[in-house]
Amino acid sequence: MKNTLLLAAALALTISPSVFAAGNAEAGKTVYMKRCVACHAPDGNGKEAVAKMMKATIPPLPSKDVQALSDAAMRKVITDGKGKMKPVKNLSASDTENLIAFVRSLAKK
């Protein structure tokens, strides 16, 4: 029994965070294309021209660093902004969860 619990815990730690995302990635893509794509690009890797114009770095959303963020940390960046990124205004809680699910779906395989 103890071995089974250890195996289950080990498997849970190796599964991609996108499996646990509460939102709907397809619905999140719609939000992303309306609210985020202008700076973050369709693939989530950021638009170099926008970054240069803003004199900022746009972290690639598929990167391990971004994907390692907890859902709560992603939610905070979306709702409060970070660095030169302004908060994304007027998103419902479900839009935010869906957006997080979409960002998780961008993870490099």
WOBELUR-V939218 format. One line per field, one symbol per residue. ss: DSSP state (2 for helix, 1 for strand, 0 for the rest). psi: psi as a letter, one per 20 degrees, with the letter a starting at -180 (. if undefined). A space follows every 10 residues. Layout:
ss->???
psi->???
This chain:
ss->0222222222 2222002222 0000222222 2222202222 0000000222 2222000000 0002222000 2222222222 0100100000 0022222222 222220000
psi->gghggggggg ghhiqqhhhi phaohghhhg gghhihhhhi qhijjqoghg gghilrpopp hiqhgghiqr hggggggghi rpcipqqoqk prghggghgg ggghiipp.
